Amino acid sequence: MKVKVNLAKASGKVIKKAVEKGAPNNKLSIALWVILGIFILAVIIFAVFYPNRFKKNNVNPESFDNYNALMENMSITDSPADSPSDSPDQVMNSTIPTLVLFYADWCGHCQKIKPMYSKLREKYRDNKKHRIAMINSDDHKEFSKKNGITGFPTIRYYTNPKEDKFVEYLGERTEKAMQNFMAR
C-alpha cells in the first residue's frame, strides 16, 4: 500500500497550528535570521577593514577625545626627529669620529630620545671634527645583528668608524652630556 502525502497541504496545517499556539510566523523568522546574518557580516567586514577599532587602549591620533595623546603624537611626527636615518655604509666608511644612535621605530625610549638627538645632530651638521648619525635597526637588521645591537636605544661613539673602533655610551641621555662626552 502506497501513501501519498501532500507536503504543501501538510506544511500549511503545521504552520496554522504553530501560529495559533503563538509561534512566530515562518516568514518573520526568516527575515530575522537574514537581518542577523547581515549584522554579523557587517561586524566581520568592519573588523577586517578597521582592526584597530577593536583594540583596548587604542590612541587614535585623529580623535579629539584624548587631546594630550593628540598633542604628543603631533609633537613626535612634526619634529625633526623624523629626519631620515643614515645608511650604515655611509656611517661606517667615514674616518670622522661619529656618535651613532641605533633605534627602532616601535621603541618607546627611542621615541623619547629622538627629538633631543635630532637637535644635537642638527648642531653638528657642518662640524668637521664630529658627526652625529642615526641608524634605524629595523631597516638595517643584518647590520645591527652583525654589530651586536640587541637593545634600543643603543648609543655608540665610533672614534674611527672605518676601523670599527667604538665606545659604548652609557652616560646621561641629554644633549649636554653627549656633547661633553664627545669633547673628551
C-alpha positions in Angstrom: 0.0 0.0 0.0 1.3 3.4 -1.0 0.7 6.5 1.0 0.8 9.9 -0.8 1.4 12.9 1.3 0.8 16.4 0.0 3.6 18.4 1.6 2.2 21.8 0.8 -1.1 20.9 2.5 0.6 19.3 5.5 3.1 22.2 6.0 0.2 24.7 5.8 -1.6 22.8 8.5 1.5 22.7 10.7 2.1 26.5 10.2 -1.6 27.2 11.1 -1.3 25.2 14.3 2.0 26.9 15.2 0.6 30.3 14.6 -2.5 29.5 16.7 -0.2 28.4 19.6 1.8 31.7 19.4 4.8 30.5 17.5 6.3 33.2 15.2 5.4 33.3 11.6 7.9 31.4 9.4 8.4 34.5 7.1 9.1 36.7 10.1 11.6 34.1 11.4 13.4 34.1 8.1 13.5 37.9 8.0 15.0 38.0 11.5 17.7 35.4 10.5 18.5 37.4 7.4 18.9 40.6 9.4 21.1 38.8 12.0 23.2 37.4 9.1 23.7 40.9 7.6 24.7 42.3 11.0 27.3 39.5 11.6 28.6 40.1 8.1 28.9 43.9 8.7 30.8 43.2 12.0 33.2 40.9 10.2 33.8 43.4 7.4 34.3 46.2 10.0 36.8 44.1 11.9 38.8 43.3 8.7 39.0 46.9 7.4 39.2 48.7 10.8 41.2 46.3 13.1 42.5 49.0 15.4 39.0 49.9 16.5 38.7 46.7 18.5 41.9 47.1 20.4 41.8 48.3 24.0 43.8 51.5 24.8 43.9 52.5 21.2 45.0 56.1 20.8 43.7 57.3 17.5 45.6 60.5 16.6 42.7 61.8 14.5 40.4 61.6 17.6 39.9 64.7 19.7 38.7 62.6 22.6 42.2 62.4 24.0 43.7 65.8 23.5 47.0 65.1 25.3 47.7 62.0 23.2 46.9 64.0 20.1 49.4 66.7 21.0 52.0 64.1 21.9 51.6 62.4 18.6 51.8 65.7 16.7 55.0 66.7 18.5 56.6 63.3 17.6 55.6 63.3 14.0 56.2 67.0 13.3 59.6 67.2 15.0 63.0 66.9 13.3 63.2 63.5 15.0 61.7 62.1 11.8 64.7 63.0 9.8 65.8 60.1 7.7 68.1 57.6 9.2 71.7 57.3 7.9 72.9 54.4 5.8 75.2 52.1 7.7 77.6 52.1 4.7 77.8 55.9 4.8 78.4 56.0 8.5 81.0 53.1 8.7 83.0 54.3 5.7 83.8 57.6 7.4 87.0 58.4 9.3 85.4 61.2 11.3 84.5 60.3 14.9 80.8 59.6 15.0 78.2 59.3 17.7 75.6 56.8 16.4 72.1 56.2 17.8 70.8 52.7 16.9 67.0 52.9 17.3 63.8 51.1 16.4 60.6 53.0 15.5 58.4 50.8 17.8 60.7 51.5 20.8 59.2 54.0 23.4 62.6 55.0 24.8 63.8 55.7 21.2 60.8 57.9 20.5 61.6 59.9 23.6 65.3 60.4 22.8 65.0 61.1 19.0 63.8 64.7 19.3 66.8 65.6 21.5 69.2 63.6 19.4 67.9 65.2 16.3 68.6 68.7 17.8 72.2 67.5 18.6 72.5 66.2 15.1 71.4 69.5 13.7 74.1 71.3 15.7 76.8 69.1 14.4 75.7 69.1 10.8 78.6 71.1 9.5 81.1 70.0 12.1 84.3 68.6 10.6 85.6 67.0 13.8 82.5 65.1 14.9 79.4 63.6 13.3 76.1 62.5 14.7 74.3 59.7 13.0 71.1 57.7 13.4 70.6 54.2 12.1 67.2 52.6 12.1 67.8 49.0 13.2 64.5 47.8 11.7 65.6 48.9 8.3 69.1 47.5 8.7 68.5 44.3 10.6 71.5 42.4 9.3 73.9 45.3 10.0 72.5 45.6 13.6 72.7 41.9 14.2 76.3 41.7 12.9 77.3 44.6 15.2 75.6 43.1 18.3 72.8 45.7 18.7 70.2 43.9 20.8 68.7 46.7 22.9 67.2 50.0 22.0 68.3 52.8 22.0 71.9 51.9 21.8 74.4 54.8 21.5 78.0 54.2 20.4 80.8 56.6 19.8 83.0 55.4 16.9 86.4 57.0 17.2 87.1 55.7 13.8 84.1 54.1 12.2 86.1 52.7 9.3 88.2 50.6 11.7 85.1 49.7 13.8 86.5 51.1 17.0 83.8 52.3 19.3 83.0 53.1 23.0 79.5 52.3 24.2 77.9 55.5 25.5 76.3 54.8 28.9 76.1 58.4 30.2 73.1 60.6 30.7 70.8 60.9 27.7 70.9 64.6 27.5 72.3 66.9 24.8 74.9 68.5 27.1 76.1 65.2 28.5 76.6 63.8 25.0 78.5 66.9 23.9 80.8 66.7 26.9 81.4 63.0 26.2 82.4 63.8 22.6 84.7 66.6 23.7 86.8 64.3 25.8 
